[in-house]
Amino acid sequence: MKNKIYAPLYLLCLLFALTSCNFNSTYINREEDKKDAEKVANEFYKLLEKKEYNKIDPFFSTQFKAVTNLGKLKKFLSATSDKLGEIKSEKLDHWESKVIRGSNASAHYVLYYIVERAKFQAKETVTLTAENDQIKILGYNVNSEGFYK
């Protein structure tokens, strides 16, 4: 009689244990993740080089758009180009990535560029995240001595 009572109890406990488990794989600084993020950043930089600021909207995450006025962003990009000069080349200096696959999936990438511009050199950081199975820009930062002159 006791075995009949304990068997369903054990199965119930096993069921709770299995449903509460999270199965994730974490990848830190994996080369293929860098390449995926670079594709997005390279397309973004192509548009910046051509000054096609009206085409950049799809590159930004909803989180970015929630806190940033895209009209002001376009003015910032135009003013940056005026102040520092047009982009001559960009070179990836270093990068970081953390991609989690599984039940709690997420992805975060940070690309650090040295950007040669017509008037001044800039250090630019592009932060990206995964959103609906696409990599989108979460942040864009430009540092240059040219802003202080």
C-alpha positions as CSV (number, residue, x, y, z in Angstrom):
1,M,0.0,0.0,0.0
2,K,2.8,2.4,0.8
3,N,4.5,1.8,-2.6
4,K,1.3,2.9,-4.3
5,I,1.3,6.2,-2.4
6,Y,5.0,6.9,-2.8
7,A,5.3,6.3,-6.5
8,P,3.0,9.2,-7.6
9,L,4.7,11.4,-5.0
10,Y,8.2,10.6,-6.5
11,L,6.9,11.2,-10.0
12,L,5.4,14.5,-8.9
13,C,8.7,15.6,-7.3
14,L,10.6,14.6,-10.4
15,L,8.2,16.6,-12.6
16,F,8.6,19.7,-10.5
17,A,12.4,19.4,-10.6
18,L,12.5,19.0,-14.4
19,T,10.1,21.9,-15.1
20,S,12.1,24.3,-12.9
21,C,15.4,23.5,-14.7
22,N,16.9,26.0,-17.1
23,F,19.1,24.6,-19.9
24,N,21.5,27.2,-21.2
25,S,24.8,27.3,-23.0
26,T,27.0,30.4,-22.5
27,Y,29.6,31.5,-25.0
28,I,32.1,34.3,-24.2
29,N,34.1,36.0,-26.9
30,R,33.3,33.4,-29.6
31,E,34.7,34.3,-33.0
32,E,31.5,33.6,-34.9
33,D,29.6,35.9,-32.5
34,K,32.0,38.7,-33.3
35,K,31.5,38.1,-37.0
36,D,27.7,38.3,-36.6
37,A,28.0,41.6,-34.7
38,E,30.5,43.0,-37.2
39,K,28.1,42.5,-40.1
40,V,25.6,44.8,-38.5
41,A,28.3,47.4,-37.5
42,N,29.8,47.3,-41.0
43,E,26.4,48.0,-42.6
44,F,25.8,50.8,-40.1
45,Y,29.2,52.4,-40.9
46,K,28.5,52.2,-44.6
47,L,25.4,54.3,-44.1
48,L,27.4,56.7,-41.9
49,E,30.1,57.1,-44.6
50,K,27.4,57.8,-47.2
51,K,25.6,60.2,-44.8
52,E,22.4,58.2,-45.4
53,Y,21.1,58.9,-41.9
54,N,17.5,58.3,-42.9
55,K,18.2,54.6,-43.5
56,I,19.7,53.8,-40.0
57,D,16.4,53.4,-38.1
58,P,16.2,49.6,-38.6
59,F,19.6,49.1,-37.1
60,F,18.6,50.3,-33.6
61,S,16.9,48.2,-31.0
62,T,13.5,49.0,-29.5
63,Q,15.3,49.7,-26.2
64,F,17.5,52.3,-27.9
65,K,14.5,53.9,-29.6
66,A,12.6,54.1,-26.3
67,V,15.2,56.4,-24.8
68,T,16.6,58.2,-27.9
69,N,14.9,60.6,-30.3
70,L,16.0,59.4,-33.7
71,G,15.7,62.9,-35.1
72,K,18.2,64.2,-32.5
73,L,20.4,61.1,-33.3
74,K,20.6,62.1,-36.9
75,K,21.5,65.6,-36.0
76,F,24.2,64.3,-33.7
77,L,25.6,62.1,-36.5
78,S,25.6,65.0,-38.9
79,A,27.3,67.3,-36.4
80,T,29.9,64.6,-35.6
81,S,30.7,64.4,-39.3
82,D,30.9,68.2,-39.6
83,K,33.1,68.5,-36.5
84,L,35.4,65.5,-36.9
85,G,35.3,65.1,-40.7
86,E,34.0,62.3,-42.9
87,I,34.9,58.7,-42.1
88,K,37.9,57.5,-44.0
89,S,38.2,54.1,-42.4
90,E,37.3,52.2,-39.3
91,K,39.3,49.4,-37.7
92,L,38.0,47.1,-35.0
93,D,40.4,47.6,-32.1
94,H,38.9,45.0,-29.7
95,W,35.6,43.4,-28.8
96,E,33.6,41.5,-26.2
97,S,30.6,39.2,-26.5
98,K,28.4,37.1,-24.3
99,V,25.8,34.9,-26.0
100,I,23.4,32.7,-24.0
101,R,21.5,30.0,-25.9
102,G,18.7,28.0,-24.3
103,S,15.7,28.7,-22.1
104,N,17.0,32.1,-21.0
105,A,18.5,33.3,-24.3
106,S,20.3,36.6,-24.6
107,A,23.2,38.2,-26.5
108,H,25.4,41.2,-25.8
109,Y,28.2,42.4,-28.0
110,V,30.6,45.4,-27.6
111,L,32.8,46.5,-30.5
112,Y,35.5,49.1,-30.1
113,Y,36.6,50.9,-33.2
114,I,39.4,53.3,-34.1
115,V,37.9,55.5,-36.7
116,E,40.0,57.7,-39.0
117,R,38.1,60.8,-40.0
118,A,39.1,63.6,-42.2
119,K,39.9,66.1,-39.4
120,F,40.3,64.0,-36.2
121,Q,40.6,60.4,-35.1
122,A,37.8,58.9,-33.0
123,K,37.3,56.0,-30.6
124,E,33.9,54.7,-31.2
125,T,32.0,52.0,-29.3
126,V,29.0,50.1,-30.8
127,T,27.0,48.1,-28.3
128,L,24.7,45.5,-29.7
129,T,22.0,43.1,-28.5
130,A,19.9,40.3,-29.9
131,E,16.3,41.2,-30.5
132,N,13.8,38.9,-32.2
133,D,16.7,36.7,-33.6
134,Q,18.4,39.8,-35.1
135,I,21.3,41.8,-33.8
136,K,20.5,45.4,-33.2
137,I,22.4,48.4,-31.9
138,L,21.8,49.2,-28.3
139,G,24.3,52.0,-27.9
140,Y,26.7,54.2,-30.0
141,N,29.4,56.3,-28.4
142,V,31.9,58.6,-30.1
143,N,35.0,59.9,-28.2
144,S,37.4,62.3,-29.9
145,E,39.7,65.2,-29.1
146,G,38.0,67.0,-32.0
147,F,35.0,67.7,-29.8
148,Y,37.1,69.9,-27.5
149,K,38.7,72.1,-30.1
